[in-house]
Amino acid sequence: MWFTFFLTIFVEPTVMHWIWSEDGWLSAYNINSLNGYFVMDFAGSGVVHVVGGVAAMLGAHVVGPRARPARFTRDGKVRQISGNNASVASLGVLILWFCWFGFNSGSVNLVDQKPKSQCDKTEYPDACRLLGGYNVATYPVAARIIINTSIAPMIACATALLVGRVWNTGISFLSMSKDKRYSCRHVFKTTRFDLNNILNGILSGLVVITAGCATLSPGTACVAGFFAGVVYTIGDSVLLWLKIDDPVNASVVHGFVGSLGLLFTAFSEPAYVQQAYGRQFPGVGIQFGMQLLAVVVIGAWSGFWSFVLFGLLTKWKTNREEQPNVLRIPLDLEEWGADLELNWGIGRTKLKRTLAQYLSRVQNELPAADPLDEMNNEAYLNLQTSKAVLRYVIDHYKPYFVKQHYSDDEKEDDSDPGHADDDAVISYSMSEKAD
């Protein structure tokens, strides 16, 4: 909360002033900016996404990877941790895509009402009179924005899906290259298309087109979407190689791809730049240098303040033994899942914790066997049966309820803090945390 407050009242507004204000030193709306040169960021690839993406990467680095289950094993391997609800995530991405049309095209000043008598002085007089005096000179810009906002995510989604499959196959094959039983064809058949690549590919396409949605041609938008999918796929592996655990890949989608979006704006059409900004396009080389300057300046500004604030928050200790600072949730909650306690129990964790509660209650209420008490023996047998059934359910669906998914080539190590003993996990008392 404190970091969000600081980011939204100081860090991001400062960048907004630089890029969008009529007095900003990089603004395309300031005719005196840097000897007439300017930065183009129409709807916020840099102002919004680079700022947030760099902050997310610094935050993930300072907080550290997940510990229960451990994101990285002791031998350096990456443990895949599945998401909680793929259906909800897919719905959220589709809602974002729909709203992005308003986000990008809404950056155009469409509502410019004039008296009907002045419609003859507008670029589209007939449409102006038909719409009751609204100046529609900016409508072609909005139409182009909507087209580009449709094209780039589609291309990025397909690219991330296909390139991600090939990329993951190559990484798996290299890790298994010493074992002659596995051929590249076999590894390709065993790998699967990843839903996360589809969803993050869509978001990457939306982010990359945000800066140049008004000035790029549809063909250039296709190329930008393709490179957005490639950058997302490679950037994800780069973060894992650096041992940075970003659970939702915000660093890659917003930071890396947002920077790409700023750079791709240098390939804008001169006529579209004149139409959107009222400025003369200086050329691809000069504009690329200006866009690169914006990436460096925005990244450095956001990164500096994020590192300072996250560093201060790590010094803020709590009273809970298993919670080292305010940036991390308690380790026991991290192991069981935070959605029940923090988000009203929507998802897999609710069923997992409910089963554990029942099993803990059975163990606590289990009476001692007495051969002279038939009623007590019957209750004993019933509770033993319930205990056996619950243990079977939890053990049978262990990858879903007790532990996260592990790779086939990983072996469970009880000494690893990410591999808690099953019996200890199952018998974990939830009575003190029950709602």
KOLZA-205862 format. One record per residue (C-alpha): x, y, z; chain; residue in one letter. Coordinates in steps of 0.5 Angstrom, whole numbers. Layout:
(r (X,Y,Z),'A','a'),
...
//
This chain:
(r (0,0,0),'A','m'),
(r (6,5,2),'A','w'),
(r (9,3,-5),'A','f'),
(r (3,4,-9),'A','t'),
(r (2,11,-5),'A','f'),
(r (9,13,-7),'A','f'),
(r (9,11,-14),'A','l'),
(r (2,14,-16),'A','t'),
(r (3,21,-12),'A','i'),
(r (11,22,-14),'A','f'),
(r (14,17,-19),'A','v'),
(r (9,17,-24),'A','e'),
(r (6,24,-24),'A','p'),
(r (13,26,-26),'A','t'),
(r (14,22,-32),'A','v'),
(r (7,24,-34),'A','m'),
(r (10,31,-34),'A','h'),
(r (16,30,-38),'A','w'),
(r (12,26,-43),'A','i'),
(r (5,29,-44),'A','w'),
(r (5,36,-41),'A','s'),
(r (6,42,-45),'A','e'),
(r (12,44,-41),'A','d'),
(r (15,37,-41),'A','g'),
(r (22,37,-43),'A','w'),
(r (21,31,-47),'A','l'),
(r (14,32,-49),'A','s'),
(r (11,32,-56),'A','a'),
(r (6,38,-54),'A','y'),
(r (12,42,-52),'A','n'),
(r (15,46,-58),'A','i'),
(r (21,48,-55),'A','n'),
(r (23,41,-52),'A','s'),
(r (30,39,-53),'A','l'),
(r (31,44,-59),'A','n'),
(r (25,41,-63),'A','g'),
(r (26,34,-62),'A','y'),
(r (21,30,-58),'A','f'),
(r (19,23,-55),'A','v'),
(r (12,20,-58),'A','m'),
(r (8,16,-53),'A','d'),
(r (1,17,-55),'A','f'),
(r (-2,13,-49),'A','a'),
(r (3,11,-44),'A','g'),
(r (8,5,-46),'A','s'),
(r (13,9,-42),'A','g'),
(r (9,13,-38),'A','v'),
(r (5,7,-35),'A','v'),
(r (8,1,-37),'A','h'),
(r (16,2,-36),'A','v'),
(r (15,5,-30),'A','v'),
(r (11,0,-27),'A','g'),
(r (15,-6,-30),'A','g'),
(r (21,-3,-27),'A','v'),
(r (18,-2,-21),'A','a'),
(r (16,-10,-21),'A','a'),
(r (22,-12,-23),'A','m'),
(r (26,-9,-17),'A','l'),
(r (20,-11,-12),'A','g'),
(r (21,-18,-14),'A','a'),
(r (29,-18,-14),'A','h'),
(r (28,-14,-7),'A','v'),
(r (23,-19,-4),'A','v'),
(r (26,-25,-6),'A','g'),
(r (23,-32,-9),'A','p'),
(r (18,-36,-6),'A','r'),
(r (20,-40,-1),'A','a'),
(r (14,-45,0),'A','r'),
(r (14,-49,-5),'A','p'),
(r (21,-46,-7),'A','a'),
(r (21,-43,-14),'A','r'),
(r (28,-45,-15),'A','f'),
(r (31,-52,-12),'A','t'),
(r (38,-52,-9),'A','r'),
(r (41,-55,-15),'A','d'),
(r (39,-49,-19),'A','g'),
(r (33,-52,-23),'A','k'),
(r (26,-48,-24),'A','v'),
(r (20,-51,-20),'A','r'),
(r (14,-50,-24),'A','q'),
(r (8,-47,-20),'A','i'),
(r (2,-47,-23),'A','s'),
(r (-3,-41,-22),'A','g'),
(r (-10,-42,-18),'A','n'),
(r (-15,-41,-23),'A','n'),
(r (-14,-40,-31),'A','a'),
(r (-21,-39,-32),'A','s'),
(r (-21,-33,-28),'A','v'),
(r (-15,-30,-31),'A','a'),
(r (-17,-31,-38),'A','s'),
(r (-23,-27,-37),'A','l'),
(r (-19,-22,-34),'A','g'),
(r (-15,-21,-40),'A','v'),
(r (-21,-21,-45),'A','l'),
(r (-24,-16,-40),'A','i'),
(r (-17,-12,-41),'A','l'),
(r (-17,-13,-48),'A','w'),
(r (-24,-10,-49),'A','f'),
(r (-22,-4,-44),'A','c'),
(r (-16,-2,-48),'A','w'),
(r (-20,0,-54),'A','f'),
(r (-22,6,-50),'A','g'),
(r (-16,7,-46),'A','f'),
(r (-12,8,-53),'A','n'),
(r (-17,11,-57),'A','s'),
(r (-20,15,-51),'A','g'),
(r (-13,19,-51),'A','s'),
(r (-15,22,-57),'A','v'),
(r (-19,29,-56),'A','n'),
(r (-26,27,-60),'A','l'),
(r (-31,31,-56),'A','v'),
(r (-29,38,-59),'A','d'),
(r (-36,41,-60),'A','q'),
(r (-37,47,-64),'A','k'),
(r (-43,51,-67),'A','p'),
(r (-46,48,-73),'A','k'),
(r (-45,55,-76),'A','s'),
(r (-37,53,-76),'A','q'),
(r (-38,46,-79),'A','c'),
(r (-36,49,-86),'A','d'),
(r (-29,50,-83),'A','k'),
(r (-28,43,-80),'A','t'),
(r (-25,38,-84),'A','e'),
(r (-31,34,-85),'A','y'),
(r (-37,39,-85),'A','p'),
(r (-42,34,-87),'A','d'),
(r (-41,29,-81),'A','a'),
(r (-40,35,-76),'A','c'),
(r (-47,38,-78),'A','r'),
(r (-50,30,-78),'A','l'),
(r (-47,30,-71),'A','l'),
(r (-50,36,-68),'A','g'),
(r (-43,40,-68),'A','g'),
(r (-38,35,-66),'A','y'),
(r (-31,36,-70),'A','n'),
(r (-29,29,-73),'A','v'),
(r (-23,31,-75),'A','a'),
(r (-19,26,-70),'A','t'),
(r (-24,21,-72),'A','y'),
(r (-19,18,-77),'A','p'),
(r (-14,17,-72),'A','v'),
(r (-19,14,-67),'A','a'),
(r (-20,9,-72),'A','a'),
(r (-13,7,-74),'A','r'),
(r (-12,6,-66),'A','i'),
(r (-17,1,-66),'A','i'),
(r (-15,-3,-72),'A','i'),
(r (-8,-3,-69),'A','n'),
(r (-10,-5,-62),'A','t'),
(r (-14,-11,-65),'A','s'),
(r (-8,-13,-70),'A','i'),
(r (-2,-13,-65),'A','a'),
(r (-5,-17,-59),'A','p'),
(r (-7,-22,-64),'A','m'),
(r (0,-23,-67),'A','i'),
(r (3,-23,-61),'A','a'),
(r (-1,-28,-58),'A','c'),
(r (0,-33,-64),'A','a'),
(r (8,-31,-63),'A','t'),
(r (8,-32,-56),'A','a'),
(r (4,-39,-57),'A','l'),
(r (9,-42,-62),'A','l'),
(r (15,-39,-60),'A','v'),
(r (14,-41,-53),'A','g'),
(r (13,-48,-55),'A','r'),
(r (19,-48,-59),'A','v'),
(r (23,-44,-54),'A','w'),
(r (21,-49,-48),'A','n'),
(r (23,-55,-53),'A','t'),
(r (30,-52,-54),'A','g'),
(r (31,-51,-47),'A','i'),
(r (28,-58,-45),'A','s'),
(r (32,-61,-50),'A','f'),
(r (39,-58,-48),'A','l'),
(r (38,-60,-41),'A','s'),
(r (36,-67,-43),'A','m'),
(r (42,-68,-48),'A','s'),
(r (46,-72,-44),'A','k'),
(r (41,-77,-44),'A','d'),
(r (41,-81,-50),'A','k'),
(r (34,-84,-49),'A','r'),
(r (31,-77,-51),'A','y'),
(r (31,-74,-58),'A','s'),
(r (29,-67,-60),'A','c'),
(r (23,-70,-63),'A','r'),
(r (21,-74,-57),'A','h'),
(r (22,-67,-53),'A','v'),
(r (18,-63,-57),'A','f'),
(r (12,-68,-57),'A','k'),
(r (12,-68,-49),'A','t'),
(r (12,-61,-49),'A','t'),
(r (5,-57,-49),'A','r'),
(r (2,-51,-51),'A','f'),
(r (2,-46,-45),'A','d'),
(r (-4,-42,-43),'A','l'),
(r (0,-37,-40),'A','n'),
(r (4,-35,-46),'A','n'),
(r (-3,-34,-49),'A','i'),
(r (-5,-29,-44),'A','l'),
(r (1,-26,-43),'A','n'),
(r (2,-25,-51),'A','g'),
(r (-4,-22,-51),'A','i'),
(r (-2,-17,-46),'A','l'),
(r (5,-16,-49),'A','s'),
(r (1,-14,-56),'A','g'),
(r (-3,-9,-52),'A','l'),
(r (3,-6,-48),'A','v'),
(r (7,-5,-55),'A','v'),
(r (2,-2,-59),'A','i'),
(r (0,3,-53),'A','t'),
(r (6,8,-55),'A','a'),
(r (5,8,-63),'A','g'),
(r (-2,6,-63),'A','c'),
(r (-4,13,-67),'A','a'),
(r (2,14,-71),'A','t'),
(r (4,7,-73),'A','l'),
(r (1,3,-80),'A','s'),
(r (-2,-3,-79),'A','p'),
(r (3,-7,-82),'A','g'),
(r (8,-4,-77),'A','t'),
(r (3,-6,-72),'A','a'),
(r (4,-13,-74),'A','c'),
(r (12,-13,-74),'A','v'),
(r (11,-10,-67),'A','a'),
(r (6,-15,-64),'A','g'),
(r (11,-21,-67),'A','f'),
(r (17,-18,-63),'A','f'),
(r (13,-17,-57),'A','a'),
(r (12,-24,-57),'A','g'),
(r (19,-26,-58),'A','v'),
(r (21,-21,-53),'A','v'),
(r (16,-24,-48),'A','y'),
(r (18,-31,-49),'A','t'),
(r (26,-29,-48),'A','i'),
(r (25,-24,-43),'A','g'),
(r (21,-29,-38),'A','d'),
(r (27,-34,-39),'A','s'),
(r (32,-28,-37),'A','v'),
(r (29,-27,-31),'A','l'),
(r (29,-34,-29),'A','l'),
(r (36,-34,-31),'A','w'),
(r (37,-28,-26),'A','l'),
(r (34,-32,-20),'A','k'),
(r (28,-26,-20),'A','i'),
(r (21,-29,-19),'A','d'),
(r (16,-25,-22),'A','d'),
(r (10,-29,-21),'A','p'),
(r (5,-26,-26),'A','v'),
(r (11,-24,-31),'A','n'),
(r (9,-16,-30),'A','a'),
(r (17,-14,-31),'A','s'),
(r (17,-17,-38),'A','v'),
(r (10,-16,-40),'A','v'),
(r (10,-8,-38),'A','h'),
(r (18,-7,-37),'A','g'),
(r (21,-10,-43),'A','f'),
(r (15,-10,-48),'A','v'),
(r (14,-3,-46),'A','g'),
(r (21,-1,-47),'A','s'),
(r (20,-4,-54),'A','l'),
(r (14,0,-55),'A','g'),
(r (17,6,-54),'A','l'),
(r (23,4,-59),'A','l'),
(r (18,2,-64),'A','f'),
(r (15,9,-64),'A','t'),
(r (21,11,-68),'A','a'),
(r (18,7,-74),'A','f'),
(r (12,12,-75),'A','s'),
(r (9,14,-81),'A','e'),
(r (11,22,-82),'A','p'),
(r (3,24,-84),'A','a'),
(r (1,20,-78),'A','y'),
(r (5,24,-73),'A','v'),
(r (3,30,-76),'A','q'),
(r (-4,28,-76),'A','q'),
(r (-4,26,-68),'A','a'),
(r (1,31,-65),'A','y'),
(r (2,37,-70),'A','g'),
(r (9,36,-71),'A','r'),
(r (14,34,-76),'A','q'),
(r (17,28,-76),'A','f'),
(r (25,28,-75),'A','p'),
(r (27,22,-78),'A','g'),
(r (27,15,-76),'A','v'),
(r (35,15,-73),'A','g'),
(r (34,22,-69),'A','i'),
(r (27,19,-67),'A','q'),
(r (30,13,-65),'A','f'),
(r (35,16,-61),'A','g'),
(r (30,20,-57),'A','m'),
(r (26,14,-56),'A','q'),
(r (32,11,-53),'A','l'),
(r (33,17,-49),'A','l'),
(r (26,16,-46),'A','a'),
(r (27,9,-44),'A','v'),
(r (33,10,-40),'A','v'),
(r (31,16,-37),'A','v'),
(r (24,13,-35),'A','i'),
(r (27,6,-33),'A','g'),
(r (33,10,-28),'A','a'),
(r (28,14,-25),'A','w'),
(r (23,9,-23),'A','s'),
(r (28,4,-21),'A','g'),
(r (32,9,-17),'A','f'),
(r (26,10,-13),'A','w'),
(r (23,3,-13),'A','s'),
(r (30,1,-10),'A','f'),
(r (30,6,-5),'A','v'),
(r (23,5,-2),'A','l'),
(r (23,-3,-3),'A','f'),
(r (30,-2,1),'A','g'),
(r (26,2,7),'A','l'),
(r (20,-3,7),'A','l'),
(r (25,-9,8),'A','t'),
(r (27,-6,15),'A','k'),
(r (20,-5,17),'A','w'),
(r (19,-12,21),'A','k'),
(r (13,-15,24),'A','t'),
(r (11,-19,30),'A','n'),
(r (10,-25,27),'A','r'),
(r (16,-30,27),'A','e'),
(r (15,-33,20),'A','e'),
(r (14,-26,17),'A','q'),
(r (21,-23,16),'A','p'),
(r (18,-16,14),'A','n'),
(r (12,-13,11),'A','v'),
(r (13,-14,4),'A','l'),
(r (13,-22,5),'A','r'),
(r (7,-26,7),'A','i'),
(r (8,-31,13),'A','p'),
(r (11,-37,11),'A','l'),
(r (6,-42,13),'A','d'),
(r (1,-38,9),'A','l'),
(r (5,-38,3),'A','e'),
(r (6,-45,3),'A','e'),
(r (-2,-46,4),'A','w'),
(r (-4,-41,-1),'A','g'),
(r (-6,-34,1),'A','a'),
(r (-12,-33,-3),'A','d'),
(r (-17,-36,2),'A','l'),
(r (-14,-31,8),'A','e'),
(r (-13,-25,3),'A','l'),
(r (-18,-26,-2),'A','n'),
(r (-24,-29,1),'A','w'),
(r (-22,-36,-1),'A','g'),
(r (-24,-36,-9),'A','i'),
(r (-20,-42,-12),'A','g'),
(r (-16,-49,-10),'A','r'),
(r (-14,-47,-3),'A','t'),
(r (-21,-47,0),'A','k'),
(r (-22,-54,-2),'A','l'),
(r (-15,-56,0),'A','k'),
(r (-15,-52,7),'A','r'),
(r (-22,-55,8),'A','t'),
(r (-20,-62,8),'A','l'),
(r (-14,-60,12),'A','a'),
(r (-19,-58,17),'A','q'),
(r (-23,-64,17),'A','y'),
(r (-17,-68,18),'A','l'),
(r (-15,-64,24),'A','s'),
(r (-21,-64,27),'A','r'),
(r (-22,-72,26),'A','v'),
(r (-15,-73,29),'A','q'),
(r (-17,-68,35),'A','n'),
(r (-23,-72,37),'A','e'),
(r (-21,-79,36),'A','l'),
(r (-23,-83,42),'A','p'),
(r (-18,-88,45),'A','a'),
(r (-21,-95,43),'A','a'),
(r (-24,-99,49),'A','d'),
(r (-26,-106,48),'A','p'),
(r (-31,-106,53),'A','l'),
(r (-35,-100,50),'A','d'),
(r (-38,-102,44),'A','e'),
(r (-41,-95,42),'A','m'),
(r (-34,-92,43),'A','n'),
(r (-31,-97,39),'A','n'),
(r (-36,-96,33),'A','e'),
(r (-35,-88,34),'A','a'),
(r (-27,-90,33),'A','y'),
(r (-28,-94,27),'A','l'),
(r (-32,-89,24),'A','n'),
(r (-27,-83,25),'A','l'),
(r (-22,-88,23),'A','q'),
(r (-26,-89,16),'A','t'),
(r (-27,-82,15),'A','s'),
(r (-19,-80,17),'A','k'),
(r (-17,-86,12),'A','a'),
(r (-22,-83,6),'A','v'),
(r (-19,-76,7),'A','l'),
(r (-12,-78,7),'A','r'),
(r (-13,-82,1),'A','y'),
(r (-17,-76,-2),'A','v'),
(r (-11,-71,0),'A','i'),
(r (-6,-76,-2),'A','d'),
(r (-9,-78,-9),'A','h'),
(r (-10,-71,-11),'A','y'),
(r (-3,-68,-8),'A','k'),
(r (-1,-64,-14),'A','p'),
(r (-7,-60,-13),'A','y'),
(r (-9,-60,-6),'A','f'),
(r (-2,-60,-2),'A','v'),
(r (4,-59,-6),'A','k'),
(r (5,-55,-13),'A','q'),
(r (6,-59,-19),'A','h'),
(r (13,-62,-20),'A','y'),
(r (17,-64,-26),'A','s'),
(r (18,-71,-27),'A','d'),
(r (25,-71,-27),'A','d'),
(r (25,-67,-20),'A','e'),
(r (26,-72,-13),'A','k'),
(r (23,-70,-7),'A','e'),
(r (28,-68,-2),'A','d'),
(r (25,-67,6),'A','d'),
(r (31,-63,7),'A','s'),
(r (29,-58,2),'A','d'),
(r (24,-52,6),'A','p'),
(r (20,-52,-1),'A','g'),
(r (18,-60,1),'A','h'),
(r (15,-60,7),'A','a'),
(r (13,-67,10),'A','d'),
(r (7,-69,8),'A','d'),
(r (4,-71,14),'A','d'),
(r (6,-65,18),'A','a'),
(r (3,-61,12),'A','v'),
(r (-4,-65,13),'A','i'),
(r (-4,-65,20),'A','s'),
(r (-3,-58,20),'A','y'),
(r (-8,-55,25),'A','s'),
(r (-12,-49,22),'A','m'),
(r (-17,-48,28),'A','s'),
(r (-13,-42,30),'A','e'),
(r (-14,-39,23),'A','k'),
(r (-21,-41,22),'A','a'),
(r (-26,-36,20),'A','d'),
//
